Amino acid sequence: MNELVIPTENNNDIIYKLVKGGIGAIPIAGSIIAETFGLIIAEPISKRREIWMNIVVEKLNYLESRNHGLITSLKENEEFISFILESSQIAFKTHQKEKLKVLQNTIENFFLDNSTEYDKKYSFLKVIEEITPTHLKILNFLIQNENYINENMAGFPQLHDKYSEMENIDKFYFRKCVIDLENQSLIRVSGDFADYFSGGGFSTDEGAPAIKILDFGIDFIKFITEK
């Protein structure tokens, strides 16, 4: 499939449209608002829709090449229709390529993962909608280093220092991202894990600081990862 090329506007095009909106505003004051809104919002949404449609078609054509008749059967697959409508809404609301890639991966995994019920797959989409690529990087970091963290770290200051070796991030924003992951039921942070503030979550039986990757978190990562 040829690479999608998105047409761009130059400064003259933008100026022309703004002037056109200004002229239209003379008899009716509100028309420039509609024109400007269309310039800023409507056209980018159309471009995002085109990009996402090409992503979906590319992935479905690939799946069709491995499973002849798949595309024809999709019009009768109510779960997939609901799933693709929901994922499309998320795609239209983001400019982040990382999120689009994750959403693309879920299309294939929707079919490969027959053991997971639809409601759980839908829950995965809602997590994607709520978190950012930074959250995903931190989650992968926690998964890859879970044993090391629990054996060598006592709290957020050490955890932040370790993560900062890979990527620079404000310590309090980093803490927020970790707590966000916990609020999405992807991980659990023990109350023994030293915080920048007082208080915490669950306590381990051993009274030791810990971060646990929950089964839901593992399943989520599998569902959004390209096979």
N, C-alpha and C positions, 0 to 999 in steps of 0.2 A: 504493500500500500504506500503511495506517495506521501511524503511528509506534508502535514498540513501547514500551509502558509497563511498567517493571519494578516490581512491588509491593515496598514496603519495610516493615520491621518497626519498631515504636516501642519505646521503652525498656520499657514494660510487657510486651510480647510476649517480649522477651529475658529479663527477670527471671522471668517465668512459666516459661519453658523451663529456666532454670537451677535454679529451685526444684524443678520437676518432676524434673530430673536428680538433685537432692540427695535427694529422697524415694526415688527408685529406688535410690539408693546404699546405703540402710540395710541391706537384706538382702544385697546383693551389691556389694562395694566397687567393682568394675570398671565398673558400669553408668553411673556419672556420667561416666567417661572417654569412653565411647561416645557418651553424650548430648551432651557438650560438643564432642566432635570433630564430631558431626553438625551441631551448631549453627554451628560456625566454618567447617567445610570443605564438608560435603555440600550444604547449601542454596545457598551461593554458586556451587558448581560447576554446580548445576542451573540457576541463573540465567545463568551464562556460556554453558551449552549452549544455552539458549533464545535468547539474543542471537545466538550464532553461527549457529544454524539459520535464524533470520530473515534474517541477512546472506546466507547461501548461497542461500536460496530467492529472495530479492529479486534477486540477481545472476543466477541461473539463469532466472528469469522474464523478465528483461531480455534475456538472450541468446536465449531461446526466441522472443521477439517479433521478433528479427532473423533467426532461423534456425529456422523451424518444424520440429518433429520432433526438435530437439536433446535435450530432456529424455528423451523416449522411448528415444533411442539410448544414453543414458548407462549404462543397466544392463548393456550389452554392452561398455562401454569400460573395460577392466580398468585401463589406465593412469590414467584419471581417478579411478576408485574408489580406487586406491592413493594418488593425489595428495590427494584430499579427505579421506581418513582421516588422512593425515600432517598436513595443514594444520589439521585439527580438533583433533588432539592439541596442537598449538602454541597454537591459539586458546584451548583450555580452561585453559592454564597461564599466561595473561597477563591483566592488567587494563588494559593500555595500549591506548587507542583507536587510537594510531598504528600499532601492530602489527596490530590487527584490520583497519584500512583497507588496509594493505599486503597482508595475506592475502586480503582481498576482491579486490584488484586482480589477484592471481595467478590467481584463478579464471577471469576473462575472458581474461587473457593466455595461459593454458594452451591455449585454443582458437585465439587469434589467431596465436600463434607456432608455426606448423607446422614451421619449419625447425630448431627446437631439440629434441634428443633428450630422452627422458624422464629419463634419469639426470642430465642437466644441470639440468633443471627441479627434480628432487628435491634436487640440491645447493643450488639457490637457497633452497629451503625450510629446509634445515639452517642456512644462513647467517642467515636471518630468525630462526630459533630462538635462535641464539647471540648475536646483537647486539641493541642497544637503539636506541630512537628517537634517542638522542644520537649513536650511531655513524652512523645514517643522515643526520642533519643535517651531521655532519662530512664524510661521504663526498660529499654533494651540494656542500658548500662547496669541497672539494678539486677536484671535477670542474669547477665553475663558474670556479674561479680557478687552474687548473693552470698556464696560461701565465704568469700574473702571479707566481705563487709561484716558478716556476723562473727567472724573469728578475729577481726582486727580493729573494728571501729566501735566507738562508744556513743556516737551521736552525730548530729547534723554538721557541726564544724568540720570533723574529719571527713565525713561523706562529701561535703562540698569541696574540700581541698582536693580530694581524689578525683572528683568529676572535673574540677577546674584544670587538671592536667590535660584533659581531652578538649574541653571547651570552656571559654570564659563566660561566666554567668554570675549575676548578682546573687549573693548568698540568700537573701530573703525571698527573691523570686524563685530561686532554686528550691527553697523550703516549700513555698506555695505549690510549686509543680508536684513535689513529692506528696504533699497532703491532698492535692487534687486527684492524684492517682489512687490514693487511699479512698477518697470519697467516691470514686468510680468503681470501687470494689476490686481493683486490680492488684493491690498490695495491702499489707497491714504493717503499721509501724508500732513497735512495742512502746509501752509507757516507760520502759527502762532506757529507751534510746534518747540520749541527752538532746534537749532542744535549746534554741536560743531563748525560749520562754519556758515557764513552768507548765506542768501538765503533760499529757500524752495519751496514747491509745491503750491497747491491751498489754498485759504483763505476761512475760514468759514464765513457765513453771520454774525455770532455773533462776529467775530474777536477773536475766542477762539482756543487754540491749540487742535488738534484732529487727530486721526488716524481712518480712515473709512475702514471697510472690504467691498470690492466691491462684487456685486452679482456673478461676475465671480470667485472670491476667494471662496465664499461659495459653489458654484457649483463644483469647483475644489476639495475641501476637501471632499464633498459628493462622488465624482466619484472615489477617491483614497482610501476611507475608507471601510473596510470590513463590510458587512451588517450582 
